[in-house]
Amino acid sequence: MKFELKTENDFYSKLFSNIFRTFLSLAIIIIFCDIAHKLRIISRHYQIEYNCKLLSIEKSTSTFKKLSNISNLKSKQRIWEFCKEIVK
């Protein structure tokens, strides 16, 4: 006759493993979202800088439109003032 005793250690280790895996997944998702947000900010900054430099060389309406969309400035005078500060 065999006598086996089951313990609860396996249950708690699986539970801890699942909780740890869930928190690790959430942490990785949060880190990737933060990196994506920072890359968006850096990209926007370089787009503004590039278009301001382009505007100082070539004064085209398409460049004004691009800068207007990126910077949320509507008047050409404000875009000029904004670009003068950026290009310095």
Phi, psi and omega in degrees: 000130180261144178233118180243143180241117178269136179250167181270003183298322180295320179298314182291325179292322177292320179297315178297320179297317179294318178296317180297317180296321179294314179294323178295318178297317178297320179296319179294319178297317179295318179296315179295323177294320178295318178296317179297320179295316179294322177295325177295318179294316179296317179298317179297319179298315180291327175296317179296314180298315180297314181292328176292319176295319177296322180293325179290335178270310185235116184267078181256156180290331179294324177292320176298319180295318179298314179294326178295319179291320183287315189264353182062027173258137186256327184269147180295325180297317179292324177295319177299313180298319179297316181290329177297323178289324182288316187285338182316000000 
